[in-house]
């Protein structure tokens, strides 16, 4: 143990020590014999460390943790659970299914020796994961960042895109109306200055009104495009604010600052959604996503 596990020697040097000290008369000094001895020492060390870690885990108060869960399919289905603060891999197990009962069986075994309680799970929206968190774990579920951004995009950007397309169509229609008015005026100017009975022509007032309508439609389309771009930038900014390391300075960011940056982007999106008069269903979906 001293030479191989604590020191930097190998098994062959242990064999040499036994021969030089003539202890090989009493102890097997062959490489195979000492390899079996070394294997037993390593197994004893691993068992001792496992028992010690369990003892220390039960000696400290239970700790509430967040568990990030995912399913990978590289080389077969594998269920993974990681504690993000310490980056400790709680579960990394090949499985035949990814339903809630499989998650329960595997994580119950993985968590049995740990003095902790999972109070939050972060994952995608897989039905098996959601059902496991709700029915077995009894913890709060938080969607991962991608799904927050995706749901915000569907709740706000998609609705605004419909309004923006309608505004673009209104611009096209107003411009076509303006072209028809110009064509009618040009035709009227090319004819003799004669007028039949009836009301006088209203070409000039009509032209002014249509021109004003075109300008108003263009401004509304530009305003909606700007609002939608602001929403897109805010959704993208959530991804940058989510990072716990400042990519420019390489230092760890404060948790309250991260939450403040994310909330500021959420408030911007909420304000625009209210200004554009989105439906109650869209607003309710957004509130559920960021809640």
MIZA-51238 format. One record per residue (C-alpha): residue in three letters; residue number from 0; x, y, z. Coordinates in pm, whole numbers, padded with zeros to 5 digits. Each point is the difference from the previous one (the first is absolute). Layout:
MIZA-51238
residuo ala	num NUM	xx X	yy Y	zz Z
...
This chain:
MIZA-51238
residuo unk	num 0	xx 00000	yy 00000	zz 00000
residuo unk	num 1	xx 00280	yy 00245	zz 00090
residuo unk	num 2	xx 00211	yy -00066	zz -00309
residuo unk	num 3	xx -00272	yy -00038	zz -00264
residuo unk	num 4	xx -00305	yy 00199	zz 00119
residuo unk	num 5	xx 00167	yy 00281	zz 00198
residuo unk	num 6	xx 00340	yy 00004	zz -00168
residuo unk	num 7	xx 00098	yy -00001	zz -00365
residuo unk	num 8	xx 00130	yy -00357	zz -00024
residuo unk	num 9	xx -00141	yy -00280	zz -00209
residuo unk	num 10	xx -00062	yy -00365	zz 00080
residuo unk	num 11	xx 00331	yy -00110	zz -00152
residuo unk	num 12	xx 00194	yy 00221	zz 00246
residuo unk	num 13	xx -00191	yy -00160	zz 00287
residuo unk	num 14	xx 00109	yy -00339	zz -00132
residuo unk	num 15	xx 00361	yy 00125	zz -00013
residuo unk	num 16	xx -00016	yy 00123	zz 00362
residuo unk	num 17	xx -00125	yy -00342	zz 00112
residuo unk	num 18	xx 00289	yy -00168	zz -00180
residuo unk	num 19	xx 00271	yy 00240	zz 00126
residuo unk	num 20	xx -00118	yy -00035	zz 00359
residuo unk	num 21	xx -00032	yy -00378	zz -00036
residuo unk	num 22	xx -00366	yy 00028	zz 00100
residuo unk	num 23	xx -00079	yy -00202	zz -00311
residuo unk	num 24	xx 00079	yy -00306	zz 00213
residuo unk	num 25	xx -00318	yy 00068	zz 00196
residuo unk	num 26	xx -00218	yy 00208	zz -00241
residuo unk	num 27	xx -00086	yy -00067	zz -00362
residuo unk	num 28	xx 00211	yy 00244	zz -00201
residuo unk	num 29	xx -00118	yy -00082	zz -00352
residuo unk	num 30	xx -00175	yy 00271	zz -00201
residuo unk	num 31	xx -00326	yy -00198	zz -00019
residuo unk	num 32	xx -00009	yy -00055	zz 00375
residuo unk	num 33	xx 00066	yy 00366	zz 00081
residuo unk	num 34	xx -00253	yy 00109	zz -00263
residuo unk	num 35	xx -00270	yy -00196	zz 00184
residuo unk	num 36	xx 00112	yy 00160	zz 00327
residuo unk	num 37	xx -00014	yy 00346	zz -00154
residuo unk	num 38	xx -00350	yy -00069	zz -00139
residuo unk	num 39	xx -00119	yy -00091	zz 00348
residuo unk	num 40	xx 00152	yy 00319	zz 00145
residuo unk	num 41	xx -00173	yy 00213	zz -00265
residuo unk	num 42	xx -00337	yy -00167	zz 00066
residuo unk	num 43	xx 00043	yy 00061	zz 00373
residuo unk	num 44	xx 00081	yy 00367	zz -00059
residuo unk	num 45	xx -00306	yy 00047	zz -00224
residuo unk	num 46	xx -00227	yy -00169	zz 00254
residuo unk	num 47	xx 00141	yy 00213	zz 00283
residuo unk	num 48	xx -00047	yy 00323	zz -00195
residuo unk	num 49	xx -00356	yy -00097	zz -00091
residuo unk	num 50	xx -00087	yy -00071	zz 00363
residuo unk	num 51	xx 00168	yy 00322	zz 00110
residuo unk	num 52	xx -00189	yy 00208	zz -00256
residuo unk	num 53	xx -00330	yy -00152	zz 00113
residuo unk	num 54	xx 00087	yy 00067	zz 00365
residuo unk	num 55	xx 00092	yy 00362	zz -00073
residuo unk	num 56	xx -00310	yy 00047	zz -00213
residuo unk	num 57	xx -00224	yy -00106	zz 00290
residuo unk	num 58	xx 00199	yy 00207	zz 00248
residuo unk	num 59	xx -00093	yy 00330	zz -00170
residuo unk	num 60	xx -00353	yy 00142	zz -00026
residuo unk	num 61	xx -00205	yy -00102	zz -00308
residuo unk	num 62	xx 00056	yy 00231	zz -00294
residuo unk	num 63	xx -00253	yy 00115	zz -00258
residuo unk	num 64	xx 00138	yy -00034	zz -00351
residuo unk	num 65	xx -00100	yy 00066	zz -00359
residuo unk	num 66	xx 00024	yy -00293	zz -00238
residuo unk	num 67	xx 00051	yy 00056	zz -00371
residuo unk	num 68	xx -00132	yy -00295	zz -00200
residuo unk	num 69	xx 00036	yy -00105	zz -00360
residuo unk	num 70	xx -00014	yy -00298	zz -00233
residuo unk	num 71	xx 00285	yy -00076	zz -00238
residuo unk	num 72	xx -00010	yy -00251	zz -00283
residuo unk	num 73	xx 00368	yy -00027	zz -00098
residuo unk	num 74	xx 00069	yy -00373	zz -00017
residuo unk	num 75	xx -00342	yy -00076	zz 00150
residuo unk	num 76	xx -00241	yy 00167	zz 00239
residuo unk	num 77	xx 00165	yy 00142	zz 00313
residuo unk	num 78	xx -00171	yy 00187	zz 00284
residuo unk	num 79	xx 00209	yy 00274	zz 00161
residuo unk	num 80	xx -00045	yy 00209	zz 00315
residuo unk	num 81	xx 00254	yy 00262	zz 00117
residuo unk	num 82	xx 00014	yy 00233	zz 00301
residuo unk	num 83	xx 00096	yy 00328	zz -00173
residuo unk	num 84	xx 00170	yy 00177	zz 00292
residuo unk	num 85	xx 00264	yy -00267	zz 00064
residuo unk	num 86	xx -00030	yy -00155	zz -00348
residuo unk	num 87	xx -00039	yy -00337	zz 00176
residuo unk	num 88	xx -00144	yy -00271	zz -00225
residuo unk	num 89	xx -00279	yy -00153	zz 00206
residuo unk	num 90	xx -00121	yy -00233	zz -00275
residuo unk	num 91	xx 00150	yy -00122	zz -00326
residuo unk	num 92	xx -00168	yy -00326	zz -00084
residuo unk	num 93	xx -00090	yy -00184	zz -00318
residuo unk	num 94	xx -00371	yy -00077	zz -00016
residuo unk	num 95	xx -00253	yy -00175	zz -00221
residuo unk	num 96	xx -00266	yy 00271	zz 00043
residuo unk	num 97	xx -00037	yy 00360	zz 00112
residuo unk	num 98	xx -00342	yy -00008	zz 00162
residuo unk	num 99	xx -00068	yy 00129	zz 00350
residuo unk	num 100	xx 00029	yy -00343	zz 00165
residuo unk	num 101	xx 00347	yy -00058	zz -00148
residuo unk	num 102	xx 00114	yy 00342	zz 00122
residuo unk	num 103	xx -00139	yy -00082	zz 00345
residuo unk	num 104	xx 00173	yy -00339	zz 00026
residuo unk	num 105	xx 00342	yy 00128	zz -00107
residuo unk	num 106	xx 00003	yy 00328	zz 00195
residuo unk	num 107	xx -00135	yy -00163	zz 00314
residuo unk	num 108	xx 00308	yy -00222	zz 00001
residuo unk	num 109	xx 00235	yy 00287	zz -00088
residuo unk	num 110	xx -00134	yy 00228	zz 00276
residuo unk	num 111	xx -00024	yy -00269	zz 00269
residuo unk	num 112	xx 00351	yy 00064	zz 00136
residuo unk	num 113	xx -00014	yy 00378	zz -00019
residuo unk	num 114	xx -00123	yy 00217	zz 00284
residuo unk	num 115	xx -00191	yy 00242	zz -00220
residuo unk	num 116	xx -00346	yy 00087	zz -00124
residuo unk	num 117	xx -00074	yy 00097	zz -00360
residuo unk	num 118	xx -00211	yy 00314	zz 00024
residuo unk	num 119	xx 00023	yy 00098	zz -00370
residuo unk	num 120	xx 00050	yy -00173	zz -00331
residuo unk	num 121	xx 00115	yy 00171	zz -00318
residuo unk	num 122	xx -00054	yy -00178	zz -00330
residuo unk	num 123	xx -00171	yy 00012	zz -00336
residuo unk	num 124	xx -00372	yy -00064	zz -00043
residuo unk	num 125	xx 00020	yy -00376	zz -00050
residuo unk	num 126	xx -00326	yy -00157	zz 00130
residuo unk	num 127	xx 00182	yy -00270	zz 00199
residuo unk	num 128	xx 00218	yy 00256	zz 00178
residuo unk	num 129	xx -00293	yy 00229	zz 00079
residuo unk	num 130	xx -00204	yy -00291	zz 00135
residuo unk	num 131	xx 00292	yy -00120	zz 00214
residuo unk	num 132	xx 00056	yy 00343	zz 00156
residuo unk	num 133	xx -00371	yy 00045	zz 00071
residuo unk	num 134	xx -00104	yy -00346	zz 00116
residuo unk	num 135	xx 00315	yy -00153	zz 00152
residuo unk	num 136	xx 00242	yy 00278	zz 00087
residuo unk	num 137	xx -00264	yy 00251	zz 00115
residuo unk	num 138	xx 00234	yy 00287	zz -00088
residuo unk	num 139	xx -00026	yy 00324	zz -00196
residuo unk	num 140	xx 00079	yy -00032	zz -00371
residuo unk	num 141	xx 00183	yy 00276	zz -00184
residuo unk	num 142	xx 00037	yy -00018	zz -00378
residuo unk	num 143	xx 00348	yy 00039	zz -00136
residuo unk	num 144	xx 00101	yy 00325	zz -00169
residuo unk	num 145	xx -00074	yy -00114	zz -00355
residuo unk	num 146	xx -00361	yy -00082	zz 00083
residuo unk	num 147	xx -00049	yy 00332	zz 00181
residuo unk	num 148	xx 00118	yy 00186	zz -00309
residuo unk	num 149	xx -00201	yy -00227	zz -00230
residuo unk	num 150	xx -00322	yy 00046	zz 00197
residuo unk	num 151	xx 00051	yy 00377	zz 00017
residuo unk	num 152	xx 00050	yy 00008	zz -00375
residuo unk	num 153	xx -00320	yy -00195	zz -00059
residuo unk	num 154	xx -00198	yy 00204	zz 00250
residuo unk	num 155	xx 00108	yy 00348	zz -00115
residuo unk	num 156	xx 00202	yy -00003	zz -00322
residuo unk	num 157	xx -00240	yy -00229	zz -00186
residuo unk	num 158	xx -00300	yy 00220	zz 00082
residuo unk	num 159	xx 00189	yy 00315	zz -00093
residuo unk	num 160	xx 00108	yy -00160	zz -00328
residuo unk	num 161	xx -00365	yy -00041	zz -00097
residuo unk	num 162	xx -00066	yy 00367	zz 00076
residuo unk	num 163	xx 00311	yy 00104	zz -00191
residuo unk	num 164	xx -00105	yy -00199	zz -00305
residuo unk	num 165	xx -00342	yy 00164	zz 00011
residuo unk	num 166	xx 00169	yy 00343	zz 00019
residuo unk	num 167	xx 00218	yy -00086	zz -00301
residuo unk	num 168	xx -00312	yy -00104	zz -00192
residuo unk	num 169	xx -00164	yy 00331	zz 00095
residuo unk	num 170	xx 00302	yy 00189	zz -00139
residuo unk	num 171	xx -00024	yy -00189	zz -00329
residuo unk	num 172	xx -00371	yy 00070	zz -00030
residuo unk	num 173	xx 00044	yy 00369	zz 00081
residuo unk	num 174	xx 00279	yy 00034	zz -00258
residuo unk	num 175	xx -00215	yy -00170	zz -00265
residuo unk	num 176	xx -00284	yy 00238	zz 00080
residuo unk	num 177	xx 00239	yy 00294	zz -00035
residuo unk	num 178	xx 00115	yy -00125	zz -00341
residuo unk	num 179	xx -00362	yy -00023	zz -00119
residuo unk	num 180	xx -00071	yy 00354	zz 00117
residuo unk	num 181	xx 00309	yy 00132	zz -00181
residuo unk	num 182	xx -00102	yy -00186	zz -00314
residuo unk	num 183	xx -00350	yy 00145	zz 00016
residuo unk	num 184	xx 00135	yy 00352	zz 00047
residuo unk	num 185	xx 00245	yy -00037	zz -00289
residuo unk	num 186	xx -00282	yy -00120	zz -00224
residuo unk	num 187	xx -00220	yy 00290	zz 00106
residuo unk	num 188	xx 00277	yy 00254	zz -00064
residuo unk	num 189	xx 00044	yy -00126	zz -00354
residuo unk	num 190	xx -00363	yy 00063	zz -00098
residuo unk	num 191	xx -00163	yy 00334	zz -00099
residuo unk	num 192	xx -00116	yy 00208	zz 00289
residuo unk	num 193	xx -00360	yy -00112	zz -00035
residuo unk	num 194	xx -00220	yy -00144	zz 00261
residuo unk	num 195	xx -00336	yy -00158	zz -00028
residuo unk	num 196	xx -00286	yy 00050	zz 00236
residuo unk	num 197	xx 00033	yy -00115	zz 00356
residuo unk	num 198	xx 00227	yy 00066	zz 00292
residuo unk	num 199	xx 00344	yy 00151	zz -00058
residuo unk	num 200	xx 00295	yy -00242	zz 00006
residuo unk	num 201	xx 00168	yy -00065	zz 00334
residuo unk	num 202	xx 00341	yy -00097	zz -00133
residuo unk	num 203	xx 00210	yy 00237	zz 00212
residuo unk	num 204	xx -00156	yy -00075	zz 00339
residuo unk	num 205	xx 00001	yy -00370	zz -00079
residuo unk	num 206	xx 00373	yy 00012	zz -00091
residuo unk	num 207	xx 00088	yy 00174	zz 00325
residuo unk	num 208	xx -00196	yy -00251	zz 00207
residuo unk	num 209	xx 00150	yy -00300	zz -00177
residuo unk	num 210	xx 00353	yy 00141	zz 00032
residuo unk	num 211	xx -00057	yy 00051	zz 00371
residuo unk	num 212	xx -00134	yy -00354	zz 00033
residuo unk	num 213	xx 00309	yy -00142	zz -00174
residuo unk	num 214	xx 00232	yy 00190	zz 00232
residuo unk	num 215	xx -00195	yy -00111	zz 00308
residuo unk	num 216	xx 00009	yy -00365	zz -00116
residuo unk	num 217	xx 00375	yy 00018	zz -00058
residuo unk	num 218	xx 00062	yy 00153	zz 00343
residuo unk	num 219	xx -00213	yy -00268	zz 00168
residuo unk	num 220	xx 00188	yy -00274	zz -00182
residuo unk	num 221	xx 00335	yy 00149	zz 00102
residuo unk	num 222	xx -00116	yy 00039	zz 00359
residuo unk	num 223	xx -00110	yy -00364	zz 00019
residuo unk	num 224	xx 00326	yy -00115	zz -00160
residuo unk	num 225	xx 00194	yy 00196	zz 00260
residuo unk	num 226	xx -00206	yy -00143	zz 00287
residuo unk	num 227	xx 00045	yy -00352	zz -00128
residuo unk	num 228	xx 00374	yy 00053	zz -00039
residuo unk	num 229	xx 00015	yy 00125	zz 00360
residuo unk	num 230	xx -00178	yy -00316	zz 00118
residuo unk	num 231	xx 00242	yy -00216	zz -00201
residuo unk	num 232	xx 00301	yy 00179	zz 00148
residuo unk	num 233	xx -00142	yy -00035	zz 00353
residuo unk	num 234	xx -00057	yy -00374	zz -00047
residuo unk	num 235	xx 00355	yy -00034	zz -00130
residuo unk	num 236	xx 00130	yy 00213	zz 00289
residuo unk	num 237	xx -00151	yy -00247	zz 00248
residuo unk	num 238	xx 00248	yy -00257	zz -00130
residuo unk	num 239	xx 00293	yy 00237	zz 00061
residuo unk	num 240	xx -00130	yy 00102	zz 00345
residuo unk	num 241	xx -00043	yy -00367	zz 00095
residuo unk	num 242	xx 00377	yy -00066	zz -00003
residuo unk	num 243	xx 00149	yy -00002	zz 00350
residuo unk	num 244	xx 00342	yy 00102	zz -00136
residuo unk	num 245	xx 00073	yy 00339	zz -00155
residuo unk	num 246	xx 00133	yy -00098	zz -00344
residuo unk	num 247	xx 00195	yy 00326	zz -00035
residuo unk	num 248	xx 00170	yy 00004	zz 00341
residuo unk	num 249	xx -00006	yy -00372	zz 00076
residuo unk	num 250	xx -00132	yy 00049	zz 00355
residuo unk	num 251	xx -00295	yy -00161	zz 00173
residuo unk	num 252	xx -00314	yy 00215	zz -00002
residuo unk	num 253	xx -00215	yy 00067	zz 00302
residuo unk	num 254	xx -00323	yy -00199	zz 00018
residuo unk	num 255	xx -00212	yy 00305	zz 00079
residuo unk	num 256	xx 00151	yy 00183	zz -00297
residuo unk	num 257	xx -00086	yy -00291	zz -00228
residuo unk	num 258	xx -00359	yy -00003	zz 00124
residuo unk	num 259	xx -00024	yy 00378	zz -00040
residuo unk	num 260	xx 00130	yy -00011	zz -00358
residuo unk	num 261	xx -00244	yy -00274	zz -00095
residuo unk	num 262	xx -00292	yy 00178	zz 00169
residuo unk	num 263	xx 00079	yy 00321	zz -00187
residuo unk	num 264	xx -00034	yy -00178	zz -00333
residuo unk	num 265	xx -00322	yy -00169	zz 00115
residuo unk	num 266	xx -00145	yy 00339	zz 00101
residuo unk	num 267	xx 00085	yy 00143	zz -00342
residuo unk	num 268	xx -00182	yy -00286	zz -00173
residuo unk	num 269	xx -00298	yy 00030	zz 00237
residuo unk	num 270	xx -00031	yy 00375	zz -00064
residuo unk	num 271	xx 00002	yy -00045	zz -00378
residuo unk	num 272	xx -00252	yy -00284	zz 00023
residuo unk	num 273	xx -00236	yy 00221	zz 00198
residuo unk	num 274	xx 00050	yy 00295	zz -00237
residuo unk	num 275	xx -00085	yy -00215	zz -00300
residuo unk	num 276	xx -00313	yy -00132	zz 00170
residuo unk	num 277	xx 00084	yy -00367	zz -00030
residuo unk	num 278	xx -00273	yy -00246	zz 00085
residuo unk	num 279	xx -00048	yy -00123	zz 00355
residuo unk	num 280	xx 00108	yy -00348	zz -00113
residuo unk	num 281	xx 00338	yy 00135	zz -00117
residuo unk	num 282	xx 00054	yy 00199	zz 00318
residuo unk	num 283	xx -00098	yy -00298	zz 00216
residuo unk	num 284	xx 00242	yy -00222	zz -00191
residuo unk	num 285	xx 00281	yy 00252	zz 00047
residuo unk	num 286	xx -00069	yy 00033	zz 00372
residuo unk	num 287	xx 00002	yy -00381	zz 00037
residuo unk	num 288	xx 00329	yy -00023	zz -00188
residuo unk	num 289	xx 00189	yy 00257	zz 00209
residuo unk	num 290	xx -00171	yy -00085	zz 00327
